[in-house]
């Protein structure tokens, strides 16, 4: 008999740190949390931020963490950016779906788009075959 409790039961100590604050997350959050976020209609950036705050808050391990998240999000100096929130949401998707939460290997082989395009931009059209 396959024992899913043994295989997926304890996800261990998972969490994230942003702007010097560390948060433990509950990997056992109900899948409807992600589904509600995915199905939400956003007409403004404020709608997106509110939906992200709700989803992130649902993953946080306890009320203390949710209060600290709220205070961090309300901070005007050195704020949590939309980029931070998108990265956190990506991480939480991995936690919820039990995908690996480690950094992915670069597909560029060490070259950034800037490197690739700058070499093309510096090539002379005079050297092109006609």
PyMOL commands that set and color helices and strands:
alter all, ss='L'
color gray80, all
select helices_A, chain A and resi 4-8+32-39+45-59+63-74+82-97+113-122+125-127
alter helices_A, ss='H'
color red, helices_A
select strands_A, chain A and resi 15-18+21-24
alter strands_A, ss='S'
color yellow, strands_A
deselect
rebuild
show_as cartoon
